[in-house]
Amino acid sequence: TDTQFSLNAISRNVLDIKDFNLHIADKKLQYLLDEKTGNLKRAGLIEMSVHELEGFVKKEINNNYIYNLTYLKDHKTIKFNIIIETQAKDTGTKVKLNVALEYKPEDKTLRLITMY
């Protein structure tokens, strides 16, 4: 309910994101692997396939609050962030990652923008 109230602040098309698909483009995954290697490695996500990573992030979306909800007028993009938490495999310490997602209600999709 909190998520729907939040989305209502910047979109007329408010849907339950639990029913959305999560999409990580192959180019985006390659970017993350090339540029955010350290973060993904610390979080234990470095060896996940695109489908495994999509499933992991989707599960985390359903267990999180959204924040930093923004409409990017120049790109006609509604985006928000979530924080996901994992456990480092080598040290056992908690690792938090910021995940930015685009809200696309017309096709019930969340698109990964970045993760760091």
N, C-alpha and C positions, 0 to 999 in steps of 0.2 A: 504494500500500500504506500509506503514512504516513497518508493521509487516512482510509482505512478503519479503521486502528488508533485514530485520534483520535475518529472518530464512535462507535466501539464503547465509548468511555468514558462516553457519555451516552445511547446509544440501543441498543435490542436489535435494531432493524431497520436493519442496516448494508448499504447498497448502494453500488455504484460511481457516484459523482456524474457521471462522464463520460457516463453513459447518461441523465442527467436532462435535462429541459427547463428552461429559464430563463424565468421570467415576470416581466415588468415591467408592472404595471397602468397603464392610461392616466392615472389620477389620480396615480399615483406619478411618472410621467414629467413630468406638468404641475407637480407639486410641485418636482421637481428643477430644471425650467426656471425656475420662479418664485423659488425660494429658494437654489439652488446654482448660479446662472447663471455666476458668476465661475469657479468650479471647472471646470464643464463647458466653458466657453469656453477657459480656459487649456489644458485637456487635449485640445482639438480635437474634442469630442464633442457640442457644442451643436447642430449641424445634423443629427445622426443621427435617423433614424426610430426608433420603438420596436423594430422588428424588427432594424434594424442595430445598435442598442445592445445588444439581447439577444444577438445573435451575437458582438459584440465581447467582452462580459463573459463569455459562455460559453467562448469561446476562452481568455480569461485565467484562468478557473477551472481549466481543464485544465492550465495551465502554472504553477500556484501552489501554495503550501502554505496550508492553512487555519490560522487561529489564533483566539484569543478564543472558543473553543467554549463555549457557554452554554445552559443550559435555563432558560427564563423560565417559572417555575411558574404565575404569575398568568395568562399568556396561552397556556400549554401550547405553547410555541414552542421549537424547537431552532434556534439560530442560530450562525453563525460569520462571520468576516471574512476577506477576502483584500485584498491590496494589488495594484492594477493600475498599470502604468506606461505612460505615453504620452509623446509628444514634442510640445511646444508648437509650433504652426505658425509663430507670429510670431518666436520667439527660438531655437527649436531645442533649448531646455533640456528636461530630463526633468521630467515632472509625475507625481506619485504621488497616487493616490486610494484611500481606504479604502472598501471595499464590504462592506456587511452583508447577509447572505442567510439566509433561513429554509430549513431542511432539512425537506422534506416527503416522506418515503419512501413513504407510502401511495399517492401518485399520481406518484412519480418526478419531482418538481418542486422547483426552487429558486426562491424568491420574493425579489425585490429588496426589502430593507427601506429602505436608504438608500445614498447614495454621496456622499462629500465629500472 
